[in-house]
Amino acid sequence: MSDAQQYLYLIQPTRMAMLTDGPTPQEDEAVSQHFDYLKALADRGTVILAGRTLNTDESSFGIVIFKAESEEAARAVMNNDPTVQAGVMRARLFPYRIALMADREVH
């Protein structure tokens, strides 16, 4: 990815009760596939960082920071996210640039 740019997509649940009452079986499956999807992209060096806020109100969100060759390619990464495809999450794409990052993994 020599000309790769950085992007961020923000995701939020389409059904907020998923966070407070628990996921439906469909939501649970989509979230599991979402994690596997992002893990595979991280293993390939596409995803730089992924995570979510821990609050359970309407302000809750997750972010995925990743590299892509173009906005079209970035949009494809976002739209292929299993939670987006299943309608479990809504997503918005932003061009992004990391300005500073520690060189250690945080868990």
C-alpha angles and dihedrals in degrees: 000000000000097000095034119146127200123251137178128208121196118207131193131180116261089211111044093195086072086078098044106030097029133255127296115239089261092051092046091052093047092050091049090051089045091057092048091048093052092043090054091049090048090050089054091050095249099109114060099179138355130180147126142230115259098222117106102210129096091280092065115119144158129219134206118195112195147150126254136165095233143358088261091055090046091051089052091054090051095044092048091057104118093227091054093046091050093048091240091120134029115216139201125195125218133179105242142182125199108225099182134009133172114238096232133081117250122208 
